Amino acid sequence: MIQFLLNETPQAVENCSPNMTVLEWLRTKMRQTGTKEGCATGDCGACTLLVGEEHSDGQWHYKTMNSCLLLVGNAHGKHIITVEAVTRGMHLTPEELHPVQRAMVECHGSQCGFCTPGFIMSLLALYINHEQYPGQKAVIHALGGNLCRCTGYSPILKAAEQAYEYERSQEPWSAVAKAFKQTLNQQSTSNTPSLINGQSNFLLPQSLNQLLTLKANHPEAHIVAGATDLAIEISQQLLSPKTMISVTQTPELTEVIETRSQFTIGAAAPYEKFIGQLCEHYPETAELFERLGSTQVRNGGTLGGSLGNASPIGDPAPMLIALGASIELQSLEGTKILNVEDFFIGYRETVLAENEVITKVIIPKRSANLTLACHKVTKRFEDDISTVCLAIAIEHKNHVITSVRLAMGGMAAVPKRASQMEQQLRGAKFEAQSFTTAGEYVSQDFQPLTDVRASEDYRLKVTRNLMQRVGLEFCQQIPTSLRIAHASL
């Protein structure tokens, strides 16, 4: 059985398809149609809702998620808030509306209205988590996963600011959630929360030992975390896994630990849990993480899921390879640790055995003279899949490059290092021309495909251009006009 709180009402779901998303469940089972389906791929934000969960400090925290990507099984123990709960009642005066709704009305932020519930929920999360207006940049960041086809962005941005001008409305949901969680804890047993539908099932282990035992008993099972890719395969490609094992509530896989020498990131820790901490130490990675999906996607997606998918266009892999990161795999038989670059063996293939799961990603702290660059080229600047992704980490001494790790995505069947370009750089002078020269060897490292995103020639040319740019950046020779243009993005 899966139990969660929907607005103010506890829910117990048992006989339900493991493939069902919260969006589908809301609209078809609960007849709550305020949450809209726009794309069903996590791009448009029309289905945005709030998901609350209790943190270690005993407080409930709320974040936005795409309900089209959130599987019902992963809602266990959570608090789901939909647009219906923002303000109760009909024919209300403006003063009786929640401030974010009132501001949207008074600023004419709703056009056709289809996307409006999603905007309301993203603005609500911003309002809950910021007691004072955080500024337009923060608003744009929070709304990055919400699309308005009627081009109503300006009044929506104005509404985000105006909501803070009214008498502040206090967040009323935490008290209800705490009472629900107390009841849930009292009812809890040693059984693993699950959904069963005929021969299909969804299992939600509550400890690492439970997870490893389930994986050993169900070697064919799909391991799922945020489901930001798997849910799309289910809805768009009609994938129907017989067994899914979710790692989202395995405590050992959601920890983020920083020591003097490394970051240890649990495979099921959502991006939003660690990217601030990691980007503070490696600010050069901010471009990749800030452009990795939307806020809603980063609130659900995980490093373990990205690596486990083994997509050649996954953004984290090149960065992890360039930083010399390692990955931990576990089974009942023991633990393995290997370099991330050795994890991929073919298109969407890895060394992961049937009885193993990814448990941790280990990223070393930077050395004193490490220089890093991460660049992502896409058709759209934000919320798009990479055409080419490049990450390079070098060390230099006495004006000579002493070590280099250059990894790329979108250029081969797997994320991989560019050995020929690395060879040209290693021992070369630390000057911009060295990087430009190394870029000319890209065709010896990669023979990229021509596909819907780009041609082979385009990818090769972009790589050469990126290498020239990296050289100018590293050697502080970027023209002023280019620095200004990049800073404004």
C-alpha positions, -999 to 999 in steps of 0.1 A, spaced: 0 0 0 11 36 -8 -1 63 15 2 100 11 -16 132 19 -36 149 -10 -42 185 1 -59 179 34 -71 143 28 -50 111 35 -49 87 6 -43 49 7 -36 34 -28 -31 -3 -32 -45 -18 -64 -31 7 -89 -10 4 -120 27 9 -110 30 29 -143 4 55 -133 16 91 -127 2 114 -101 -12 135 -130 -32 106 -144 -43 96 -110 -55 131 -101 -75 136 -133 -89 101 -139 -93 86 -104 -99 117 -83 -115 139 -109 -94 168 -99 -88 185 -132 -72 217 -121 -38 202 -128 -34 202 -166 -16 179 -190 3 199 -216 32 178 -229 35 148 -205 73 151 -209 81 176 -181 87 205 -205 57 228 -202 49 229 -165 11 229 -168 10 199 -145 31 215 -118 21 208 -82 38 211 -48 53 181 -31 61 184 7 83 161 27 96 161 62 133 169 65 157 158 93 150 190 112 113 179 116 101 207 93 81 202 62 95 217 30 77 221 -3 90 221 -38 76 221 -73 75 189 -94 59 178 -127 31 155 -118 34 139 -153 68 125 -142 59 117 -106 49 81 -103 21 74 -77 44 50 -59 70 77 -53 43 98 -35 44 76 -4 47 96 28 46 129 9 22 158 9 7 165 -25 -8 200 -29 -28 208 -61 -42 241 -73 -76 232 -59 -62 237 -24 -46 271 -28 -79 289 -21 -112 272 -11 -146 284 -21 -164 299 -51 -172 335 -60 -146 350 -38 -136 386 -36 -100 395 -46 -91 399 -9 -102 364 -2 -79 348 -28 -44 337 -20 -19 365 -27 -4 348 -58 -39 342 -73 -50 377 -65 -19 391 -81 -23 370 -112 -59 383 -116 -51 419 -109 -20 419 -132 -39 401 -160 -14 372 -158 -38 346 -171 -43 344 -208 -61 313 -221 -57 299 -186 -44 264 -195 -9 270 -182 -21 291 -153 -25 264 -127 12 254 -132 23 291 -129 2 294 -97 19 264 -81 54 276 -91 46 311 -77 32 295 -46 64 276 -40 84 308 -44 60 326 -20 63 299 6 101 297 5 108 334 4 93 357 30 103 387 10 103 393 -28 135 376 -40 140 397 -71 132 391 -108 162 368 -114 150 344 -88 114 346 -102 126 338 -137 146 309 -123 116 295 -104 94 299 -135 119 284 -159 99 252 -162 66 269 -170 57 278 -206 31 303 -216 20 299 -252 0 331 -250 32 352 -243 19 364 -210 53 364 -192 55 401 -184 23 403 -164 32 370 -147 65 385 -136 47 415 -123 23 393 -104 52 375 -87 63 409 -73 29 422 -65 19 391 -44 43 404 -18 26 437 -15 -6 423 0 -9 412 36 12 380 38 -7 347 38 9 321 61 15 286 48 -13 264 64 -3 230 51 26 219 74 4 214 104 -19 190 85 12 172 71 27 167 105 -5 151 118 -6 128 88 30 117 92 25 109 129 -5 87 120 15 71 92 44 64 115 21 47 140 6 25 113 40 16 97 50 -20 96 81 -39 84 64 -45 51 78 -26 21 53 0 7 42 -13 -27 16 -11 -55 3 -43 -71 -17 -46 -103 -19 -81 -116 16 -93 -124 30 -58 -122 43 -42 -90 61 -12 -76 83 -17 -46 96 11 -23 124 -2 0 130 18 32 166 6 37 197 -3 17 194 -39 28 158 -41 17 168 -26 -17 197 -51 -23 175 -80 -12 147 -69 -36 171 -65 -65 186 -99 -59 150 -114 -59 140 -94 -89 170 -90 -112 149 -80 -141 134 -50 -122 137 -14 -134 154 7 -107 137 41 -106 145 74 -88 130 106 -100 116 89 -131 123 120 -152 132 97 -181 114 65 -173 80 82 -169 84 96 -205 92 61 -218 60 49 -200 38 77 -214 53 82 -248 67 48 -257 42 27 -237 69 10 -217 53 -13 -191 79 -27 -166 67 -58 -148 86 -47 -116 99 -14 -105 120 -8 -74 122 28 -63 153 41 -45 138 74 -35 132 65 1 164 45 7 181 67 33 216 56 24 211 66 -12 198 101 -5 227 114 17 251 141 6 283 142 26 311 167 21 346 161 36 379 178 32 388 156 2 355 148 -15 318 150 -21 298 118 -16 264 121 -33 238 95 -29 226 81 -61 190 90 -52 197 125 -39 178 150 -61 199 176 -79 184 204 -59 198 188 -27 235 191 -37 240 214 -67 243 246 -45 269 229 -24 288 215 -54 286 247 -74 300 267 -46 332 245 -48 331 241 -85 314 273 -98 323 263 -134 297 235 -132 268 259 -127 261 263 -164 254 225 -167 232 222 -137 212 254 -142 205 243 -177 198 207 -168 160 207 -172 138 230 -151 134 236 -114 107 209 -114 130 184 -131 160 192 -108 137 187 -78 132 151 -89 161 140 -111 192 123 -97 229 116 -106 223 79 -102 194 80 -126 213 100 -152 243 76 -151 221 45 -150 203 56 -181 237 57 -198 225 83 -223 253 96 -245 238 131 -241 234 131 -203 250 163 -190 265 151 -157 287 123 -172 313 145 -191 317 167 -161 321 138 -137 346 121 -160 366 154 -163 367 157 -125 379 121 -121 348 111 -102 340 75 -92 308 55 -88 299 29 -61 279 -2 -70 265 -25 -44 248 -59 -43 244 -85 -15 277 -99 -27 297 -68 -19 307 -33 -31 326 -21 -62 340 13 -68 351 23 -103 358 54 -124 328 69 -140 345 67 -174 347 29 -170 310 26 -162 298 30 -199 305 1 -223 281 8 -252 251 27 -263 228 27 -232 249 -1 -218 269 -2 -186 289 -26 -165 261 -28 -139 252 -64 -131 216 -75 -127 219 -78 -90 236 -45 -85 224 -9 -79 242 24 -80 246 37 -45 270 67 -46 289 91 -68 322 103 -53 336 136 -66 371 146 -54 377 182 -42 397 203 -66 434 205 -64 451 238 -57 459 246 -94 430 229 -112 413 249 -139 379 237 -151 354 246 -179 320 231 -187 300 241 -218 267 228 -232 255 236 -267 217 232 -274 191 245 -298 173 262 -269 195 278 -242 175 263 -213 156 231 -207 170 213 -237 190 182 -244 227 187 -253 238 187 -289 274 188 -277 286 189 -241 323 195 -232 340 194 -198 378 199 -194 399 200 -163 436 208 -165 465 216 -142 495 236 -153 529 246 -138 556 269 -151 534 278 -181 531 242 -191 500 220 -190 509 190 -168 476 171 -168 443 172 -187 410 153 -186 387 162 -215 353 145 -218 325 150 -242 288 140 -245 268 139 -277 298 129 -298 298 91 -295 277 62 -283 289 68 -247 302 98 -228 340 95 -233 374 112 -230 390 127 -260 424 110 -259 439 126 -289 430 161 -279 443 153 -244 476 141 -259 480 173 -278 475 194 -247 496 174 -222 530 190 -221 519 219 -243 524 255 -234 496 270 -213 484 294 -239 452 299 -260 467 286 -292 474 252 -276 437 246 -271 429 257 -306 455 234 -320 442 205 -299 407 211 -312 418 203 -347 423 167 -336 386 162 -327 379 140 -357 406 116 -345 386 111 -312 350 112 -325 330 104 -356 296 118 -344 263 109 -359 241 131 -379 207 132 -363 177 155 -356 198 177 -334 228 183 -356 250 171 -384 283 154 -379 301 185 -394 282 208 -370 293 188 -340 329 187 -351 330 224 -358 313 233 -325 339 213 -307 367 231 -324 351 264 -315 346 253 -279 382 244 -276 392 278 -289 369 294 -264 382 273 -235 418 284 -244 407 321 -244 389 316 -211 417 297 -194 443 322 -205 421 352 -198 420 364 -233 382 364 -239 373 396 -257 352 420 -235 322 418 -258 321 380 -255 324 382 -217 295 406 -215 273 386 -238 280 354 -219 274 371 -185 239 383 -197 228 347 -206 
